[in-house]
Amino acid sequence: MDETPQEITTLVGREVYSNNGVFVGEVEDVRLDLDQEVVTGIALSQLNDELFRDRIERGKGVMIPYRWVRAVGDVILINDVIERLEQSEESDEIAA
């Protein structure tokens, strides 16, 4: 990932896609660790309904850990959310 410093406000409004090209949502806000002066998460809104329909109430958002971010450019690429959601479903099924 490019380590060139950017203003945090440049992240807001960018579209977020999985590394497989699936639209995930749009950055609404960022979570910061002020002690270490780093971004720790990105808050997404305008979520992909197909991904989050049964998981998130309509109109709500999600917080994605910044460690999932693979690249920041015109859009933000994150590790594959679909695989992570399927893994969490499998874990829930096993626990049930």
TAJOHU-V682090 format. One record per backbone hydrogen bond with DSSP energy under -0.5 kcal/mol. NH is the residue of the N-H (numbers start at 1). CO is the residue of the C=O. If there is no record, write none. Layout:
{{NH	CO} {NH	CO}}
This chain:
{{10	7} {11	8} {12	8} {13	27} {14	11} {16	25} {17	76} {18	22} {19	78} {21	18} {24	16} {25	16} {26	45} {27	14} {28	43} {29	43} {31	41} {33	38} {34	32} {37	33} {38	33} {40	31} {41	31} {42	64} {43	29} {44	42} {44	62} {45	26} {48	24} {49	47} {51	48} {52	48} {53	49} {55	52} {56	52} {60	57} {62	44} {64	42} {64	62} {66	40} {68	65} {69	66} {70	77} {71	77} {73	75} {76	15} {77	71} {77	75} {78	17} {79	68} {84	80} {85	81} {86	82} {87	83} {88	84} {89	85} {90	86} {91	87} {92	88} {93	89} {94	90} {95	91} {96	92}}
